[in-house]
Amino acid sequence: MFTYVRMKRKEHRVKLAVYTAIDNIIKEQEGITKLVTDLYNTLKDVPTDELQTKFITALAEIAKDKANG
């Protein structure tokens, strides 16, 4: 009986670790999706000649806004 309880206890710890890791991955993906959406909205009307410069500038602005809260 004690072995069963120990096994279930370990099982719950493993499940908690796995579900926490999955939750963190999902939260990261939501942040990445928002970042890509913001970049697309900023750069959708930029000509290809200026794209690299505008991309770096827009990415820096978004990072600065996120850092400031």
All heavy atoms as TSV, in Angstrom:
chain	resi	resn	atom	element	x	y	z
A	1	MET	N	N	0.822	-1.197	0.000
A	1	MET	CA	C	0.000	0.000	0.000
A	1	MET	C	C	0.863	1.256	0.000
A	1	MET	O	O	0.554	2.223	-0.686
A	1	MET	CB	C	-0.938	-0.059	1.210
A	1	MET	CG	C	-1.914	1.042	1.259
A	1	MET	SD	S	-3.080	0.826	-0.102
A	1	MET	CE	C	-4.048	2.234	0.094
A	2	PHE	N	N	1.927	1.231	0.815
A	2	PHE	CA	C	2.811	2.397	0.876
A	2	PHE	C	C	3.495	2.636	-0.460
A	2	PHE	O	O	3.698	3.773	-0.876
A	2	PHE	CB	C	3.867	2.224	1.983
A	2	PHE	CG	C	3.275	2.295	3.361
A	2	PHE	CD1	C	3.283	1.179	4.195
A	2	PHE	CD2	C	2.696	3.459	3.814
A	2	PHE	CE1	C	2.741	1.243	5.459
A	2	PHE	CE2	C	2.146	3.532	5.087
A	2	PHE	CZ	C	2.167	2.420	5.915
A	3	THR	N	N	3.836	1.568	-1.143
A	3	THR	CA	C	4.476	1.685	-2.450
A	3	THR	C	C	3.532	2.358	-3.442
A	3	THR	O	O	3.956	3.208	-4.233
A	3	THR	CB	C	4.876	0.292	-2.971
A	3	THR	OG1	O	5.659	-0.368	-1.981
A	3	THR	CG2	C	5.659	0.403	-4.255
A	4	TYR	N	N	2.269	2.021	-3.393
A	4	TYR	CA	C	1.274	2.621	-4.284
A	4	TYR	C	C	1.148	4.131	-4.034
A	4	TYR	O	O	1.105	4.931	-4.970
A	4	TYR	CB	C	-0.077	1.936	-4.090
A	4	TYR	CG	C	-1.180	2.517	-4.947
A	4	TYR	CD1	C	-1.255	2.221	-6.302
A	4	TYR	CD2	C	-2.129	3.378	-4.397
A	4	TYR	CE1	C	-2.248	2.760	-7.098
A	4	TYR	CE2	C	-3.125	3.924	-5.185
A	4	TYR	CZ	C	-3.175	3.613	-6.526
A	4	TYR	OH	O	-4.158	4.147	-7.311
A	5	VAL	N	N	1.112	4.516	-2.763
A	5	VAL	CA	C	0.994	5.930	-2.413
A	5	VAL	C	C	2.234	6.686	-2.878
A	5	VAL	O	O	2.121	7.782	-3.444
A	5	VAL	CB	C	0.780	6.092	-0.884
A	5	VAL	CG1	C	0.856	7.556	-0.493
A	5	VAL	CG2	C	-0.547	5.485	-0.462
A	6	ARG	N	N	3.409	6.122	-2.683
A	6	ARG	CA	C	4.646	6.763	-3.141
A	6	ARG	C	C	4.656	6.908	-4.659
A	6	ARG	O	O	5.071	7.928	-5.194
A	6	ARG	CB	C	5.853	5.953	-2.682
A	6	ARG	CG	C	6.129	6.063	-1.227
A	6	ARG	CD	C	7.410	5.337	-0.876
A	6	ARG	NE	N	7.461	5.131	0.551
A	6	ARG	CZ	C	7.901	4.048	1.147
A	6	ARG	NH1	N	8.363	3.032	0.417
A	6	ARG	NH2	N	7.915	3.951	2.448
A	7	MET	N	N	4.196	5.868	-5.342
A	7	MET	CA	C	4.156	5.898	-6.796
A	7	MET	C	C	3.207	7.005	-7.279
A	7	MET	O	O	3.546	7.771	-8.187
A	7	MET	CB	C	3.686	4.546	-7.342
A	7	MET	CG	C	3.612	4.490	-8.849
A	7	MET	SD	S	2.935	2.939	-9.471
A	7	MET	CE	C	1.245	3.061	-8.943
A	8	LYS	N	N	2.038	7.108	-6.678
A	8	LYS	CA	C	1.078	8.138	-7.067
A	8	LYS	C	C	1.632	9.537	-6.779
A	8	LYS	O	O	1.426	10.470	-7.556
A	8	LYS	CB	C	-0.257	7.949	-6.335
A	8	LYS	CG	C	-1.068	6.830	-6.903
A	8	LYS	CD	C	-1.467	7.183	-8.328
A	8	LYS	CE	C	-2.278	6.117	-8.967
A	8	LYS	NZ	N	-2.625	6.433	-10.347
A	9	ARG	N	N	2.336	9.679	-5.693
A	9	ARG	CA	C	2.935	10.968	-5.320
A	9	ARG	C	C	3.961	11.394	-6.377
A	9	ARG	O	O	3.962	12.540	-6.828
A	9	ARG	CB	C	3.592	10.820	-3.961
A	9	ARG	CG	C	3.945	12.081	-3.302
A	9	ARG	CD	C	4.383	11.754	-1.908
A	9	ARG	NE	N	4.783	12.922	-1.175
A	9	ARG	CZ	C	5.499	12.894	-0.094
A	9	ARG	NH1	N	5.883	11.723	0.400
A	9	ARG	NH2	N	5.824	13.995	0.523
A	10	LYS	N	N	4.807	10.457	-6.768
A	10	LYS	CA	C	5.802	10.748	-7.807
A	10	LYS	C	C	5.118	11.038	-9.145
A	10	LYS	O	O	5.555	11.909	-9.897
A	10	LYS	CB	C	6.785	9.589	-7.942
A	10	LYS	CG	C	7.719	9.467	-6.769
A	10	LYS	CD	C	8.664	8.294	-6.910
A	10	LYS	CE	C	9.541	8.174	-5.682
A	10	LYS	NZ	N	10.469	7.035	-5.771
A	11	GLU	N	N	4.061	10.307	-9.432
A	11	GLU	CA	C	3.319	10.520	-10.667
A	11	GLU	C	C	2.751	11.943	-10.722
A	11	GLU	O	O	2.836	12.618	-11.740
A	11	GLU	CB	C	2.184	9.501	-10.755
A	11	GLU	CG	C	1.343	9.617	-12.010
A	11	GLU	CD	C	0.190	8.606	-12.008
A	11	GLU	OE1	O	0.331	7.507	-11.421
A	11	GLU	OE2	O	-0.843	8.939	-12.602
A	12	HIS	N	N	2.214	12.419	-9.623
A	12	HIS	CA	C	1.672	13.775	-9.577
A	12	HIS	C	C	2.766	14.822	-9.748
A	12	HIS	O	O	2.547	15.852	-10.400
A	12	HIS	CB	C	0.903	14.001	-8.272
A	12	HIS	CG	C	-0.405	13.283	-8.227
A	12	HIS	ND1	N	-1.469	13.623	-9.022
A	12	HIS	CD2	C	-0.815	12.223	-7.482
A	12	HIS	CE1	C	-2.475	12.816	-8.776
A	12	HIS	NE2	N	-2.110	11.946	-7.845
A	13	ARG	N	N	3.930	14.575	-9.182
A	13	ARG	CA	C	5.047	15.514	-9.349
A	13	ARG	C	C	5.485	15.599	-10.808
A	13	ARG	O	O	5.739	16.683	-11.330
A	13	ARG	CB	C	6.228	15.089	-8.485
A	13	ARG	CG	C	6.009	15.337	-7.018
A	13	ARG	CD	C	7.220	14.952	-6.218
A	13	ARG	NE	N	6.963	15.104	-4.793
A	13	ARG	CZ	C	7.719	14.596	-3.847
A	13	ARG	NH1	N	8.793	13.896	-4.170
A	13	ARG	NH2	N	7.417	14.785	-2.589
A	14	VAL	N	N	5.552	14.448	-11.466
A	14	VAL	CA	C	5.949	14.425	-12.878
A	14	VAL	C	C	4.893	15.124	-13.733
A	14	VAL	O	O	5.230	15.928	-14.608
A	14	VAL	CB	C	6.172	12.972	-13.356
A	14	VAL	CG1	C	6.330	12.909	-14.858
A	14	VAL	CG2	C	7.392	12.378	-12.667
A	15	LYS	N	N	3.622	14.851	-13.481
A	15	LYS	CA	C	2.559	15.500	-14.239
A	15	LYS	C	C	2.596	17.013	-14.042
A	15	LYS	O	O	2.428	17.763	-14.997
A	15	LYS	CB	C	1.191	14.962	-13.820
A	15	LYS	CG	C	0.872	13.612	-14.393
A	15	LYS	CD	C	-0.527	13.184	-13.986
A	15	LYS	CE	C	-0.872	11.829	-14.542
A	15	LYS	NZ	N	-2.222	11.403	-14.150
A	16	LEU	N	N	2.825	17.454	-12.816
A	16	LEU	CA	C	2.907	18.888	-12.543
A	16	LEU	C	C	4.055	19.519	-13.322
A	16	LEU	O	O	3.897	20.584	-13.926
A	16	LEU	CB	C	3.083	19.141	-11.043
A	16	LEU	CG	C	3.223	20.612	-10.639
A	16	LEU	CD1	C	1.942	21.380	-10.955
A	16	LEU	CD2	C	3.554	20.710	-9.166
A	17	ALA	N	N	5.197	18.867	-13.355
A	17	ALA	CA	C	6.345	19.397	-14.094
A	17	ALA	C	C	6.056	19.462	-15.588
A	17	ALA	O	O	6.371	20.463	-16.251
A	17	ALA	CB	C	7.577	18.539	-13.823
A	18	VAL	N	N	5.453	18.429	-16.131
A	18	VAL	CA	C	5.141	18.403	-17.570
A	18	VAL	C	C	4.109	19.472	-17.914
A	18	VAL	O	O	4.278	20.224	-18.878
A	18	VAL	CB	C	4.642	17.008	-17.991
A	18	VAL	CG1	C	4.075	17.026	-19.399
A	18	VAL	CG2	C	5.768	16.004	-17.893
A	19	TYR	N	N	3.049	19.559	-17.142
A	19	TYR	CA	C	2.009	20.547	-17.433
A	19	TYR	C	C	2.524	21.972	-17.256
A	19	TYR	O	O	2.132	22.871	-17.999
A	19	TYR	CB	C	0.784	20.320	-16.558
A	19	TYR	CG	C	0.047	19.032	-16.867
A	19	TYR	CD1	C	-0.633	18.333	-15.889
A	19	TYR	CD2	C	0.038	18.502	-18.157
A	19	TYR	CE1	C	-1.306	17.153	-16.170
A	19	TYR	CE2	C	-0.625	17.325	-18.449
A	19	TYR	CZ	C	-1.300	16.657	-17.452
A	19	TYR	OH	O	-1.955	15.496	-17.740
A	20	THR	N	N	3.407	22.198	-16.304
A	20	THR	CA	C	4.001	23.523	-16.131
A	20	THR	C	C	4.865	23.879	-17.326
A	20	THR	O	O	4.820	25.016	-17.813
A	20	THR	CB	C	4.847	23.562	-14.836
A	20	THR	OG1	O	4.019	23.189	-13.729
A	20	THR	CG2	C	5.415	24.935	-14.601
A	21	ALA	N	N	5.638	22.941	-17.831
A	21	ALA	CA	C	6.468	23.192	-19.014
A	21	ALA	C	C	5.600	23.499	-20.233
A	21	ALA	O	O	5.897	24.430	-20.999
A	21	ALA	CB	C	7.362	21.991	-19.291
A	22	ILE	N	N	4.528	22.754	-20.413
A	22	ILE	CA	C	3.617	23.000	-21.539
A	22	ILE	C	C	2.981	24.380	-21.411
A	22	ILE	O	O	2.872	25.118	-22.394
A	22	ILE	CB	C	2.548	21.896	-21.621
A	22	ILE	CG1	C	3.191	20.580	-22.039
A	22	ILE	CG2	C	1.429	22.277	-22.582
A	22	ILE	CD1	C	2.269	19.382	-21.934
A	23	ASP	N	N	2.584	24.750	-20.212
A	23	ASP	CA	C	1.983	26.069	-19.982
A	23	ASP	C	C	2.973	27.187	-20.315
A	23	ASP	O	O	2.597	28.179	-20.948
A	23	ASP	CB	C	1.523	26.181	-18.530
A	23	ASP	CG	C	0.791	27.471	-18.261
A	23	ASP	OD1	O	-0.124	27.808	-19.038
A	23	ASP	OD2	O	1.125	28.148	-17.267
A	24	ASN	N	N	4.220	27.019	-19.932
A	24	ASN	CA	C	5.233	28.032	-20.239
A	24	ASN	C	C	5.459	28.160	-21.741
A	24	ASN	O	O	5.631	29.271	-22.258
A	24	ASN	CB	C	6.548	27.705	-19.541
A	24	ASN	CG	C	6.464	27.896	-18.046
A	24	ASN	OD1	O	5.620	28.631	-17.552
A	24	ASN	ND2	N	7.329	27.219	-17.320
A	25	ILE	N	N	5.460	27.057	-22.448
A	25	ILE	CA	C	5.630	27.090	-23.906
A	25	ILE	C	C	4.467	27.818	-24.565
A	25	ILE	O	O	4.659	28.633	-25.469
A	25	ILE	CB	C	5.777	25.658	-24.466
A	25	ILE	CG1	C	7.112	25.066	-24.030
A	25	ILE	CG2	C	5.645	25.637	-25.977
A	25	ILE	CD1	C	7.257	23.592	-24.312
A	26	ILE	N	N	3.251	27.561	-24.104
A	26	ILE	CA	C	2.075	28.220	-24.669
A	26	ILE	C	C	2.130	29.723	-24.415
A	26	ILE	O	O	1.833	30.526	-25.299
A	26	ILE	CB	C	0.786	27.593	-24.111
A	26	ILE	CG1	C	0.606	26.188	-24.661
A	26	ILE	CG2	C	-0.433	28.461	-24.436
A	26	ILE	CD1	C	-0.514	25.402	-24.012
A	27	LYS	N	N	2.524	30.114	-23.222
A	27	LYS	CA	C	2.630	31.539	-22.902
A	27	LYS	C	C	3.685	32.215	-23.772
A	27	LYS	O	O	3.486	33.338	-24.232
A	27	LYS	CB	C	2.965	31.741	-21.428
A	27	LYS	CG	C	1.797	31.466	-20.523
A	27	LYS	CD	C	2.169	31.669	-19.083
A	27	LYS	CE	C	1.015	31.333	-18.163
A	27	LYS	NZ	N	1.386	31.453	-16.752
A	28	GLU	N	N	4.818	31.548	-24.014
A	28	GLU	CA	C	5.858	32.090	-24.884
A	28	GLU	C	C	5.339	32.262	-26.308
A	28	GLU	O	O	5.619	33.265	-26.952
A	28	GLU	CB	C	7.065	31.153	-24.921
A	28	GLU	CG	C	8.181	31.563	-24.024
A	28	GLU	CD	C	9.360	30.626	-24.171
A	28	GLU	OE1	O	9.748	30.307	-25.308
A	28	GLU	OE2	O	9.892	30.220	-23.136
A	29	GLN	N	N	4.616	31.287	-26.793
A	29	GLN	CA	C	4.103	31.339	-28.161
A	29	GLN	C	C	3.143	32.506	-28.329
A	29	GLN	O	O	3.143	33.164	-29.368
A	29	GLN	CB	C	3.410	30.032	-28.521
A	29	GLN	CG	C	2.861	30.076	-29.922
A	29	GLN	CD	C	3.016	28.779	-30.637
A	29	GLN	OE1	O	3.491	27.814	-30.065
A	29	GLN	NE2	N	2.629	28.731	-31.881
A	30	GLU	N	N	2.320	32.787	-27.314
A	30	GLU	CA	C	1.401	33.915	-27.400
A	30	GLU	C	C	2.176	35.224	-27.527
A	30	GLU	O	O	1.810	36.091	-28.312
A	30	GLU	CB	C	0.491	33.951	-26.179
A	30	GLU	CG	C	-0.532	32.843	-26.151
A	30	GLU	CD	C	-1.310	32.781	-24.853
A	30	GLU	OE1	O	-1.057	33.596	-23.954
A	30	GLU	OE2	O	-2.184	31.911	-24.742
A	31	GLY	N	N	3.264	35.347	-26.790
A	31	GLY	CA	C	4.093	36.545	-26.875
A	31	GLY	C	C	4.755	36.689	-28.233
A	31	GLY	O	O	4.819	37.785	-28.802
A	32	ILE	N	N	5.220	35.584	-28.776
A	32	ILE	CA	C	5.869	35.603	-30.094
A	32	ILE	C	C	4.860	35.959	-31.171
A	32	ILE	O	O	5.148	36.742	-32.075
A	32	ILE	CB	C	6.535	34.237	-30.378
A	32	ILE	CG1	C	7.737	34.056	-29.456
A	32	ILE	CG2	C	6.957	34.120	-31.829
A	32	ILE	CD1	C	8.315	32.656	-29.484
A	33	THR	N	N	3.656	35.405	-31.073
A	33	THR	CA	C	2.613	35.705	-32.047
A	33	THR	C	C	2.255	37.182	-32.036
A	33	THR	O	O	2.110	37.804	-33.085
A	33	THR	CB	C	1.351	34.862	-31.761
A	33	THR	OG1	O	1.714	33.492	-31.739
A	33	THR	CG2	C	0.275	35.093	-32.793
A	34	LYS	N	N	2.156	37.765	-30.851
A	34	LYS	CA	C	1.848	39.195	-30.749
A	34	LYS	C	C	2.978	40.027	-31.343
A	34	LYS	O	O	2.732	41.007	-32.053
A	34	LYS	CB	C	1.605	39.590	-29.300
A	34	LYS	CG	C	1.208	41.045	-29.157
A	34	LYS	CD	C	0.739	41.346	-27.773
A	34	LYS	CE	C	0.357	42.776	-27.539
A	34	LYS	NZ	N	0.570	43.736	-28.560
A	35	LEU	N	N	4.217	39.638	-31.098
A	35	LEU	CA	C	5.363	40.357	-31.642
A	35	LEU	C	C	5.361	40.323	-33.170
A	35	LEU	O	O	5.541	41.356	-33.825
A	35	LEU	CB	C	6.670	39.763	-31.113
A	35	LEU	CG	C	7.960	40.332	-31.691
A	35	LEU	CD1	C	8.139	41.780	-31.264
A	35	LEU	CD2	C	9.139	39.503	-31.252
A	36	VAL	N	N	5.132	39.166	-33.739
A	36	VAL	CA	C	5.110	39.035	-35.196
A	36	VAL	C	C	3.948	39.837	-35.787
A	36	VAL	O	O	4.100	40.497	-36.819
A	36	VAL	CB	C	5.024	37.547	-35.610
A	36	VAL	CG1	C	4.748	37.390	-37.088
A	36	VAL	CG2	C	6.307	36.836	-35.234
A	37	THR	N	N	2.804	39.821	-35.133
A	37	THR	CA	C	1.657	40.598	-35.603
A	37	THR	C	C	1.959	42.089	-35.582
A	37	THR	O	O	1.657	42.807	-36.539
A	37	THR	CB	C	0.422	40.300	-34.734
A	37	THR	OG1	O	0.169	38.902	-34.747
A	37	THR	CG2	C	-0.804	41.041	-35.241
A	38	ASP	N	N	2.575	42.555	-34.495
A	38	ASP	CA	C	2.951	43.979	-34.409
A	38	ASP	C	C	3.949	44.357	-35.494
A	38	ASP	O	O	3.825	45.414	-36.112
A	38	ASP	CB	C	3.541	44.299	-33.032
A	38	ASP	CG	C	2.504	44.242	-31.919
A	38	ASP	OD1	O	1.297	44.226	-32.233
A	38	ASP	OD2	O	2.913	44.211	-30.745
A	39	LEU	N	N	4.930	43.490	-35.727
A	39	LEU	CA	C	5.915	43.770	-36.781
A	39	LEU	C	C	5.256	43.806	-38.155
A	39	LEU	O	O	5.551	44.684	-38.970
A	39	LEU	CB	C	7.023	42.726	-36.772
A	39	LEU	CG	C	8.108	42.923	-35.727
A	39	LEU	CD1	C	9.030	41.721	-35.700
A	39	LEU	CD2	C	8.893	44.179	-35.994
A	40	TYR	N	N	4.360	42.879	-38.418
A	40	TYR	CA	C	3.681	42.858	-39.715
A	40	TYR	C	C	2.866	44.134	-39.920
A	40	TYR	O	O	2.913	44.751	-40.984
A	40	TYR	CB	C	2.771	41.637	-39.830
A	40	TYR	CG	C	1.916	41.690	-41.081
A	40	TYR	CD1	C	2.473	41.418	-42.326
A	40	TYR	CD2	C	0.570	42.043	-41.019
A	40	TYR	CE1	C	1.711	41.487	-43.481
A	40	TYR	CE2	C	-0.202	42.113	-42.163
A	40	TYR	CZ	C	0.380	41.838	-43.386
A	40	TYR	OH	O	-0.374	41.915	-44.516
A	41	ASN	N	N	2.116	44.528	-38.894
A	41	ASN	CA	C	1.299	45.734	-39.008
A	41	ASN	C	C	2.156	46.975	-39.224
A	41	ASN	O	O	1.749	47.893	-39.937
A	41	ASN	CB	C	0.424	45.913	-37.775
A	41	ASN	CG	C	-0.687	44.891	-37.720
A	41	ASN	OD1	O	-1.122	44.374	-38.743
A	41	ASN	ND2	N	-1.146	44.576	-36.532
A	42	THR	N	N	3.330	47.005	-38.641
A	42	THR	CA	C	4.226	48.142	-38.814
A	42	THR	C	C	4.849	48.160	-40.197
A	42	THR	O	O	5.020	49.219	-40.794
A	42	THR	CB	C	5.347	48.094	-37.752
A	42	THR	OG1	O	4.756	48.041	-36.448
A	42	THR	CG2	C	6.238	49.301	-37.838
A	43	LEU	N	N	5.180	47.002	-40.747
A	43	LEU	CA	C	5.968	46.929	-41.980
A	43	LEU	C	C	5.175	46.596	-43.242
A	43	LEU	O	O	5.768	46.483	-44.311
A	43	LEU	CB	C	7.074	45.883	-41.807
A	43	LEU	CG	C	8.073	46.152	-40.697
A	43	LEU	CD1	C	8.996	44.968	-40.542
A	43	LEU	CD2	C	8.854	47.414	-40.971
A	44	LYS	N	N	3.866	46.475	-43.165
A	44	LYS	CA	C	3.118	46.006	-44.328
A	44	LYS	C	C	3.108	46.995	-45.491
A	44	LYS	O	O	2.939	46.598	-46.630
A	44	LYS	CB	C	1.698	45.623	-43.941
A	44	LYS	CG	C	0.839	46.748	-43.439
A	44	LYS	CD	C	-0.507	46.215	-43.027
A	44	LYS	CE	C	-1.327	47.305	-42.365
A	44	LYS	NZ	N	-2.573	46.789	-41.865
A	45	ASP	N	N	3.322	48.288	-45.253
A	45	ASP	CA	C	3.299	49.279	-46.327
A	45	ASP	C	C	4.686	49.792	-46.699
A	45	ASP	O	O	4.812	50.790	-47.404
A	45	ASP	CB	C	2.417	50.466	-45.917
A	45	ASP	CG	C	0.975	50.046	-45.708
A	45	ASP	OD1	O	0.522	49.131	-46.423
A	45	ASP	OD2	O	0.315	50.629	-44.833
A	46	VAL	N	N	5.739	49.131	-46.252
A	46	VAL	CA	C	7.107	49.590	-46.494
A	46	VAL	C	C	7.633	48.982	-47.795
A	46	VAL	O	O	7.490	47.780	-48.017
A	46	VAL	CB	C	8.021	49.182	-45.314
A	46	VAL	CG1	C	9.455	49.570	-45.569
A	46	VAL	CG2	C	7.519	49.794	-44.023
A	47	PRO	N	N	8.246	49.808	-48.658
A	47	PRO	CA	C	8.847	49.259	-49.873
A	47	PRO	C	C	10.021	48.331	-49.546
A	47	PRO	O	O	10.657	48.465	-48.499
A	47	PRO	CB	C	9.339	50.485	-50.636
A	47	PRO	CG	C	8.934	51.680	-49.864
A	47	PRO	CD	C	8.347	51.244	-48.576
A	48	THR	N	N	10.329	47.407	-50.441
A	48	THR	CA	C	11.368	46.416	-50.175
A	48	THR	C	C	12.752	47.033	-50.024
A	48	THR	O	O	13.596	46.467	-49.339
A	48	THR	CB	C	11.420	45.364	-51.297
A	48	THR	OG1	O	11.236	45.986	-52.549
A	48	THR	CG2	C	10.412	44.303	-51.083
A	49	ASP	N	N	12.995	48.174	-50.631
A	49	ASP	CA	C	14.312	48.812	-50.506
A	49	ASP	C	C	14.602	49.238	-49.069
A	49	ASP	O	O	15.730	49.155	-48.596
A	49	ASP	CB	C	14.397	50.049	-51.413
A	49	ASP	CG	C	14.189	49.704	-52.871
A	49	ASP	OD1	O	14.360	48.512	-53.216
A	49	ASP	OD2	O	13.856	50.614	-53.647
A	50	GLU	N	N	13.570	49.672	-48.373
A	50	GLU	CA	C	13.742	50.184	-47.013
A	50	GLU	C	C	13.390	49.156	-45.941
A	50	GLU	O	O	13.409	49.454	-44.755
A	50	GLU	CB	C	12.843	51.404	-46.816
A	50	GLU	CG	C	13.100	52.524	-47.783
A	50	GLU	CD	C	12.035	53.612	-47.651
A	50	GLU	OE1	O	11.266	53.577	-46.679
A	50	GLU	OE2	O	11.983	54.480	-48.531
A	51	LEU	N	N	13.073	47.955	-46.348
A	51	LEU	CA	C	12.538	46.956	-45.426
A	51	LEU	C	C	13.498	46.603	-44.292
A	51	LEU	O	O	13.095	46.544	-43.136
A	51	LEU	CB	C	12.148	45.691	-46.195
A	51	LEU	CG	C	11.342	44.666	-45.426
A	51	LEU	CD1	C	10.051	45.272	-44.920
A	51	LEU	CD2	C	11.042	43.473	-46.283
A	52	GLN	N	N	14.778	46.388	-44.594
A	52	GLN	CA	C	15.719	45.992	-43.554
A	52	GLN	C	C	15.863	47.084	-42.500
A	52	GLN	O	O	15.806	46.810	-41.301
A	52	GLN	CB	C	17.084	45.668	-44.160
A	52	GLN	CG	C	18.086	45.205	-43.118
A	52	GLN	CD	C	19.433	44.855	-43.723
A	52	GLN	OE1	O	19.653	45.040	-44.905
A	52	GLN	NE2	N	20.325	44.352	-42.912
A	53	THR	N	N	16.014	48.316	-42.922
A	53	THR	CA	C	16.172	49.422	-41.978
A	53	THR	C	C	14.913	49.591	-41.129
A	53	THR	O	O	15.000	49.731	-39.908
A	53	THR	CB	C	16.458	50.736	-42.747
A	53	THR	OG1	O	17.557	50.525	-43.612
A	53	THR	CG2	C	16.755	51.859	-41.797
A	54	LYS	N	N	13.757	49.570	-41.777
A	54	LYS	CA	C	12.499	49.731	-41.047
A	54	LYS	C	C	12.247	48.560	-40.100
A	54	LYS	O	O	11.727	48.742	-39.010
A	54	LYS	CB	C	11.327	49.859	-42.028
A	54	LYS	CG	C	11.321	51.132	-42.808
A	54	LYS	CD	C	10.904	52.280	-41.942
A	54	LYS	CE	C	10.750	53.527	-42.812
A	54	LYS	NZ	N	10.244	54.648	-42.048
A	55	PHE	N	N	12.617	47.352	-40.520
A	55	PHE	CA	C	12.421	46.176	-39.678
A	55	PHE	C	C	13.206	46.309	-38.380
A	55	PHE	O	O	12.672	46.087	-37.294
A	55	PHE	CB	C	12.848	44.913	-40.433
A	55	PHE	CG	C	12.752	43.659	-39.613
A	55	PHE	CD1	C	11.523	43.063	-39.399
A	55	PHE	CD2	C	13.878	43.094	-39.053
A	55	PHE	CE1	C	11.430	41.909	-38.644
A	55	PHE	CE2	C	13.787	41.941	-38.293
A	55	PHE	CZ	C	12.562	41.349	-38.091
A	56	ILE	N	N	14.464	46.678	-38.479
A	56	ILE	CA	C	15.303	46.813	-37.289
A	56	ILE	C	C	14.778	47.933	-36.396
A	56	ILE	O	O	14.709	47.792	-35.174
A	56	ILE	CB	C	16.773	47.046	-37.699
A	56	ILE	CG1	C	17.316	45.790	-38.375
A	56	ILE	CG2	C	17.625	47.421	-36.499
A	56	ILE	CD1	C	18.671	45.956	-39.014
A	57	THR	N	N	14.383	49.042	-37.006
A	57	THR	CA	C	13.844	50.158	-36.235
A	57	THR	C	C	12.552	49.768	-35.523
A	57	THR	O	O	12.369	50.056	-34.340
A	57	THR	CB	C	13.588	51.366	-37.159
A	57	THR	OG1	O	14.786	51.677	-37.858
A	57	THR	CG2	C	13.126	52.570	-36.379
A	58	ALA	N	N	11.650	49.105	-36.244
A	58	ALA	CA	C	10.374	48.687	-35.652
A	58	ALA	C	C	10.588	47.669	-34.539
A	58	ALA	O	O	9.938	47.740	-33.495
A	58	ALA	CB	C	9.462	48.109	-36.720
A	59	LEU	N	N	11.497	46.741	-34.735
A	59	LEU	CA	C	11.785	45.738	-33.707
A	59	LEU	C	C	12.349	46.404	-32.457
A	59	LEU	O	O	11.975	46.064	-31.340
A	59	LEU	CB	C	12.763	44.688	-34.251
A	59	LEU	CG	C	13.065	43.501	-33.364
A	59	LEU	CD1	C	11.791	42.743	-33.046
A	59	LEU	CD2	C	14.059	42.589	-34.034
A	60	ALA	N	N	13.219	47.383	-32.632
A	60	ALA	CA	C	13.787	48.106	-31.493
A	60	ALA	C	C	12.688	48.886	-30.746
A	60	ALA	O	O	12.681	48.921	-29.522
A	60	ALA	CB	C	14.885	49.051	-31.961
A	61	GLU	N	N	11.774	49.505	-31.491
A	61	GLU	CA	C	10.679	50.241	-30.854
A	61	GLU	C	C	9.766	49.322	-30.052
A	61	GLU	O	O	9.364	49.638	-28.930
A	61	GLU	CB	C	9.858	50.986	-31.907
A	61	GLU	CG	C	10.567	52.183	-32.501
A	61	GLU	CD	C	9.764	52.828	-33.617
A	61	GLU	OE1	O	8.597	52.435	-33.824
A	61	GLU	OE2	O	10.314	53.742	-34.264
A	62	ILE	N	N	9.448	48.168	-30.623
A	62	ILE	CA	C	8.592	47.210	-29.910
A	62	ILE	C	C	9.290	46.698	-28.660
A	62	ILE	O	O	8.681	46.588	-27.588
A	62	ILE	CB	C	8.170	46.061	-30.851
A	62	ILE	CG1	C	7.229	46.582	-31.932
A	62	ILE	CG2	C	7.506	44.929	-30.073
A	62	ILE	CD1	C	6.915	45.588	-33.014
A	63	ALA	N	N	10.577	46.403	-28.745
A	63	ALA	CA	C	11.331	45.935	-27.576
A	63	ALA	C	C	11.366	47.031	-26.506
A	63	ALA	O	O	11.238	46.746	-25.308
A	63	ALA	CB	C	12.736	45.537	-27.985
A	64	LYS	N	N	11.541	48.275	-26.931
A	64	LYS	CA	C	11.574	49.388	-25.977
A	64	LYS	C	C	10.221	49.554	-25.293
A	64	LYS	O	O	10.151	49.755	-24.080
A	64	LYS	CB	C	11.944	50.672	-26.715
A	64	LYS	CG	C	12.017	51.882	-25.835
A	64	LYS	CD	C	12.365	53.117	-26.650
A	64	LYS	CE	C	12.266	54.368	-25.807
A	64	LYS	NZ	N	12.450	55.577	-26.605
A	65	ASP	N	N	9.128	49.440	-26.065
A	65	ASP	CA	C	7.795	49.545	-25.483
A	65	ASP	C	C	7.525	48.436	-24.482
A	65	ASP	O	O	6.954	48.668	-23.428
A	65	ASP	CB	C	6.727	49.509	-26.578
A	65	ASP	CG	C	6.726	50.767	-27.431
A	65	ASP	OD1	O	7.314	51.788	-27.001
A	65	ASP	OD2	O	6.166	50.720	-28.549
A	66	LYS	N	N	7.957	47.212	-24.801
A	66	LYS	CA	C	7.767	46.088	-23.874
A	66	LYS	C	C	8.599	46.255	-22.615
A	66	LYS	O	O	8.193	45.870	-21.537
A	66	LYS	CB	C	8.068	44.768	-24.570
A	66	LYS	CG	C	7.016	44.386	-25.568
A	66	LYS	CD	C	7.244	42.982	-26.074
A	66	LYS	CE	C	6.277	42.679	-27.176
A	66	LYS	NZ	N	5.082	42.020	-26.711
A	67	ALA	N	N	9.793	46.838	-22.759
A	67	ALA	CA	C	10.669	47.040	-21.605
A	67	ALA	C	C	10.096	48.120	-20.672
A	67	ALA	O	O	10.221	48.020	-19.453
A	67	ALA	CB	C	12.054	47.431	-22.050
A	68	ASN	N	N	9.440	49.107	-21.246
A	68	ASN	CA	C	8.862	50.181	-20.448
A	68	ASN	C	C	7.520	49.811	-19.842
A	68	ASN	O	O	7.014	50.511	-18.991
A	68	ASN	CB	C	8.729	51.453	-21.301
A	68	ASN	CG	C	10.064	52.053	-21.627
A	68	ASN	OD1	O	11.041	51.849	-20.924
A	68	ASN	ND2	N	10.120	52.814	-22.722
A	69	GLY	N	N	6.975	48.740	-20.288
A	69	GLY	CA	C	5.744	48.248	-19.685
A	69	GLY	C	C	4.584	48.534	-20.531
A	69	GLY	O	O	3.502	48.397	-20.434
